[in-house]
């Protein structure tokens, strides 16, 4: 079974109708021809209508069970997850979007173990349109586990690591790693037509520009709308030999009526139930985007380098305090408890002072209006930049004391 599935996992469109087209054009998904249907005998069919044939691959991931379809590349405009999946069934949730440049991805969460029974993309010779059809059938958990895994095919390799090493300049300059949360297939919080990933990228680019004008070297974990794995975000900071790491977010959290800027540092136990819930959501980013987490528990739960953290943790706490003070002086608004902590995966670097900043919460109308306001954003960007520079100077002054 596993061998057969692997053979089906990577499929190039070779029908005459597809070859006759200009496949360099972006294939578009036709919402009216796309659907999910549950049939008889435990079978579920996923159908996507496409404006043209496109190379694709299909595979399964376990823990949790997911169906993943990669494309080179498609335009999802007009397709809505709610219309494609009106209510949960054998497929409990579905999402799609950009994965990395030139790549699109669809991820379907499976409520029960299912594997592809049929996979095809027939191309209409007259119109050139295509239809991807995947028929899933029920199997035992053991059969699903055996079939799951990313197919090995060098021509389809999608590295989740930086394409080239980023090295710190040799002149001793100060390096800040900015991490705009989410991206690509993972939109983050969504409300009123606004995606968290877009707001945070815009904010990070502005903060980067202000810091660079102040003589600071900045590395961004992403500079466009692409997905970056949690582990890779930390790896980018390490490769840049960053002096600090700041992850930027604007989540939606109805629990406790969250509003106002909040700065988080790492802790094995969360400050409160709402913070624990928030950390759990952030740590699901890789699962949301269909990343294979097999054997990767250490990346999320490990890296417990206690000796390094004896120095790093108080420096992270100092950064959080200075950021909170600076943002408050600029008018905030701040959360009633602006300093909190939890086990956020992106903060688990043992040797780089790290904080996660919720600049506001999209679930708060006030915060949402602020984040949409370019003047408010400019004020907050400058306040954060000033705080980062203040931390740099204070941290440098403390170094002789730490060495002693």
C-alpha positions in Angstrom: 0.0 0.0 0.0 2.7 2.5 1.0 4.7 1.8 -2.2 1.6 2.4 -4.3 0.8 5.6 -2.5 4.3 6.9 -3.0 4.0 6.3 -6.7 0.8 8.4 -6.7 2.2 11.1 -4.5 4.0 13.0 -7.3 2.1 13.5 -10.5 3.0 15.7 -13.4 0.3 16.7 -15.9 1.2 15.1 -19.2 -2.1 15.1 -21.1 -1.9 16.7 -24.6 -4.3 19.4 -23.6 -2.0 20.5 -20.8 1.1 20.4 -22.9 -0.5 22.6 -25.5 -0.9 25.4 -23.0 1.4 28.0 -21.7 1.9 26.4 -18.2 4.0 29.4 -17.1 0.7 31.2 -16.6 -0.8 31.0 -13.2 -3.6 28.4 -12.9 -6.8 29.7 -11.4 -9.1 27.7 -9.2 -12.7 27.8 -10.3 -14.9 28.0 -7.1 -18.0 26.8 -8.9 -16.4 23.6 -9.9 -14.7 22.9 -6.6 -16.4 20.9 -3.8 -16.1 18.2 -1.1 -18.6 15.4 -1.2 -19.1 12.5 1.2 -20.3 9.4 -0.6 -21.2 5.8 0.2 -18.9 3.1 1.6 -16.8 5.5 3.6 -15.5 7.5 0.6 -14.9 11.3 0.4 -14.2 13.2 -2.8 -12.2 16.4 -3.0 -12.6 18.2 -6.4 -10.9 21.4 -7.5 -11.7 23.0 -10.9 -8.6 24.6 -12.5 -8.2 27.0 -15.5 -5.4 24.7 -16.7 -3.4 21.6 -15.8 -0.7 22.1 -13.3 2.0 19.9 -11.7 1.0 18.7 -8.3 1.7 16.2 -5.6 -0.4 14.5 -2.9 0.7 13.1 0.4 -0.4 12.4 4.0 0.8 13.5 7.4 0.1 12.0 10.7 -0.2 13.4 14.3 -2.7 14.9 13.5 -4.0 13.3 10.3 -3.8 15.6 7.3 -4.0 15.4 3.5 -1.6 17.8 1.8 -1.7 18.8 -1.9 1.1 21.0 -3.3 0.8 22.9 -6.6 3.2 24.8 -8.8 1.4 27.5 -8.3 -2.3 28.3 -8.3 -4.5 31.4 -7.8 -7.1 30.8 -5.1 -9.0 34.1 -5.6 -12.7 33.6 -5.1 -12.5 30.2 -3.3 -13.7 30.3 0.2 -13.0 27.6 2.8 -16.5 27.8 4.1 -18.1 27.3 0.7 -15.8 24.4 -0.1 -16.5 22.8 3.2 -19.9 24.1 4.5 -19.8 21.8 7.6 -17.2 19.5 9.1 -17.4 15.8 8.2 -14.7 13.3 7.3 -12.7 16.4 6.5 -13.0 18.6 9.5 -11.2 21.7 8.3 -9.5 22.9 5.1 -7.2 25.8 4.2 -5.1 26.8 1.2 -2.8 29.5 0.1 0.8 30.4 -0.7 3.4 28.1 0.9 6.7 29.4 -0.6 7.5 31.4 -3.7 6.2 29.4 -6.7 4.4 26.9 -4.5 0.8 26.7 -3.3 -0.6 24.3 -0.7 -3.9 22.9 0.4 -4.2 21.2 3.8 -7.2 19.2 4.8 -7.6 18.0 8.4 -9.0 14.5 8.5 -11.5 13.6 11.2 -10.8 9.9 10.6 -8.0 7.9 8.9 -8.4 8.1 5.1 -6.0 7.5 2.3 -6.3 8.4 -1.5 -8.0 5.6 -3.4 -8.0 7.5 -6.7 -6.0 10.6 -7.8 -6.3 12.3 -11.1 -6.2 15.6 -13.0 -7.9 15.1 -16.4 -7.4 18.0 -18.8 -10.1 19.0 -21.3 -8.4 19.0 -24.7 -10.8 21.6 -26.2 -10.7 24.2 -23.4 -7.5 23.3 -21.6 -9.3 23.4 -18.2 -8.5 20.7 -15.7 -10.1 19.1 -12.7 -8.2 17.6 -9.8 -10.1 14.8 -8.1 -8.9 13.0 -5.0 -11.1 10.1 -3.7 -10.3 9.2 -0.1 -11.3 5.9 1.5 -11.5 4.9 5.2 -8.6 2.8 6.5 -7.3 1.7 9.9 -5.1 4.0 11.9 -2.2 1.6 11.3 -2.7 1.7 7.6 -2.8 5.4 7.6 0.4 5.7 9.7 2.2 3.4 7.2 1.1 5.5 4.2 1.9 8.9 5.8 5.1 10.8 5.1 6.5 13.4 2.8 7.5 11.8 -0.6 11.2 11.9 -1.4 11.6 13.5 -4.8 14.5 15.9 -5.4 12.6 17.8 -8.1 9.9 18.8 -5.6 12.1 19.6 -2.6 10.8 22.6 -0.7 13.4 23.6 1.9 12.0 25.2 5.0 15.5 26.5 5.9 17.1 29.7 4.6 18.3 29.4 1.1 21.7 30.8 2.0 23.5 31.4 5.2 23.2 34.9 6.7 26.3 36.0 8.4 26.8 38.9 10.8 29.1 41.7 9.6 32.5 41.7 11.1 32.4 45.3 12.4 30.6 44.5 15.6 27.3 46.1 14.7 24.0 45.4 16.5 21.8 42.8 14.8 18.0 42.5 15.4 15.9 39.6 14.1 12.3 40.7 13.4 9.8 37.9 12.9 6.5 38.9 11.3 4.1 36.2 12.5 2.4 33.7 10.3 2.5 34.1 6.5 1.5 32.3 3.3 -1.0 29.5 3.9 -1.1 30.5 7.6 -3.0 33.8 7.7 -3.0 34.1 11.5 -6.0 35.9 13.0 -8.6 37.1 10.6 -11.4 39.7 11.1 -13.3 42.2 9.0 -11.3 41.4 5.8 -7.9 41.8 7.6 -5.3 39.1 8.0 -2.8 39.2 10.9 0.0 38.0 8.5 -0.4 41.1 6.3 -0.5 43.6 9.2 2.5 42.2 10.8 4.6 42.1 7.7 3.8 45.7 7.0 4.7 46.6 10.6 7.9 44.6 10.5 9.1 46.3 7.3 8.4 49.7 8.8 10.3 48.9 12.0 13.1 47.4 10.0 13.4 50.7 8.0 13.5 52.8 11.2 16.1 50.6 12.9 18.3 50.6 9.8 18.2 54.4 9.7 19.5 54.3 13.2 22.5 52.1 12.2 21.1 48.8 13.3 21.4 45.7 11.1 18.1 43.9 10.7 17.3 40.4 9.5 13.6 39.5 8.7 12.4 35.9 9.0 10.2 36.7 6.0 9.9 39.8 3.8 7.0 38.6 1.7 3.8 36.6 2.1 5.3 33.1 2.5 5.1 30.5 5.1 8.2 30.0 7.4 8.3 27.1 9.9 8.7 27.9 13.5 12.1 26.2 13.7 13.3 28.1 10.7 12.4 31.5 12.2 14.7 30.7 15.1 17.4 29.3 12.7 17.4 32.5 10.7 18.1 34.5 13.9 20.9 32.1 14.8 22.5 32.3 11.3 22.5 36.0 11.5 24.0 35.8 14.9 21.3 38.2 16.1 21.6 40.1 19.3 17.9 39.9 20.0 14.8 38.3 18.5 11.4 40.0 18.3 8.3 38.1 17.1 5.4 40.4 16.0 1.7 39.4 16.3 -1.8 40.7 16.5 -3.9 37.8 17.4 -7.6 37.4 18.0 -8.5 36.2 21.5 -12.0 36.6 22.9 -11.1 34.8 26.1 -10.8 37.4 28.8 -11.6 40.2 26.4 -7.9 40.7 25.4 -7.0 44.1 24.2 -3.9 46.4 24.2 -0.2 45.6 23.6 1.3 42.7 25.5 4.9 41.5 25.6 5.6 37.8 26.3 8.8 36.1 27.4 9.5 32.4 27.7 8.3 30.3 30.6 7.5 26.6 31.0 4.2 27.6 32.6 1.9 30.3 31.3 1.0 33.4 33.3 -2.7 32.6 33.0 -5.2 30.5 31.0 -5.7 33.0 28.2 -1.9 33.2 27.7 -1.7 29.4 27.6 -4.4 29.3 25.0 -2.6 31.9 22.9 0.7 30.1 23.1 -1.0 26.8 22.0 -2.5 28.6 19.0 0.9 30.1 18.0 2.6 26.8 18.4 0.2 25.2 15.9 1.5 27.2 12.9 3.5 24.3 11.5 0.5 22.0 11.8 -1.7 24.5 10.1 0.6 24.8 7.1 1.0 21.0 6.7 4.6 20.6 8.0 5.8 17.1 8.8 6.5 17.1 12.5 7.5 13.5 12.8 10.2 13.1 15.3 10.4 16.9 15.9 9.2 17.0 19.5 12.5 18.4 20.6 12.2 21.5 18.4 9.0 22.5 20.3 9.6 21.1 23.8 13.3 20.9 24.0 16.3 23.2 23.6 16.4 23.5 27.4 20.0 24.8 27.7 19.7 26.0 31.3 23.2 27.4 31.6 22.8 29.7 28.6 19.3 30.8 29.8 20.6 31.9 33.2 22.1 34.8 31.3 19.5 35.1 28.5 16.3 35.1 30.5 16.9 38.2 32.5 18.0 40.0 29.4 14.8 39.0 27.7 12.8 40.2 30.7 14.7 43.6 30.6 13.8 43.9 26.9 10.2 43.2 27.6 10.1 45.9 30.3 11.7 48.5 28.2 9.4 47.8 25.2 6.4 48.0 27.5 7.5 51.3 29.0 8.3 52.8 25.6 5.1 51.7 24.0 3.1 53.0 27.0 4.8 56.4 26.8 3.9 56.6 23.1 0.2 56.2 24.0 -0.2 52.5 23.7 -2.8 51.4 24.5 -1.4 48.7 26.7 -3.0 45.6 28.1 -3.9 45.8 31.8 -1.1 43.2 32.4 1.4 44.0 29.6 4.1 41.6 30.8 3.3 37.9 30.5 5.0 34.6 29.8 4.3 31.2 28.2 6.0 28.4 26.2 6.0 30.1 22.8 8.1 27.9 20.4 9.7 30.9 18.7 11.1 32.1 22.0 13.0 28.9 22.8 16.4 30.0 21.6 18.7 29.6 24.6 21.3 32.1 23.5 19.4 35.0 22.0 17.2 37.3 24.2 13.7 36.9 22.7 10.3 38.4 23.2 6.9 38.0 21.4 4.9 41.2 21.1 1.2 41.2 20.5 1.0 44.8 19.2 -2.8 44.6 19.7 -5.6 42.1 19.3 -7.8 41.9 16.2 -10.6 40.8 18.4 -10.6 44.3 19.9 -12.3 46.9 17.7 -10.1 49.6 19.2 -6.9 47.7 18.5 -8.0 46.8 15.0 -8.6 50.5 14.2 -5.2 51.4 15.5 -3.4 48.7 13.5 -5.2 50.0 10.4 -4.2 53.6 11.1 -0.8 54.4 9.4 -0.2 57.3 11.8 -0.7 55.1 14.9 1.6 52.5 13.4 4.3 55.0 12.7 4.2 56.3 16.3 4.3 52.7 17.7 7.1 51.7 15.3 9.3 54.7 16.4 8.5 53.9 20.1 9.6 50.3 19.7 12.7 51.3 17.8 13.7 53.7 20.6 13.1 51.0 23.2 15.3 48.6 21.3 18.1 51.1 21.1 17.7 51.8 24.8 17.9 48.1 25.6 21.1 47.8 23.5 22.8 50.5 25.4 21.7 49.2 28.8 22.7 45.6 27.9 26.1 46.7 26.7 26.6 48.6 30.0 25.8 45.4 31.9 28.2 43.1 30.1 31.2 43.8 32.4 29.0 43.0 35.4 27.9 39.7 33.8 31.5 38.7 33.1 32.4 39.2 36.8 
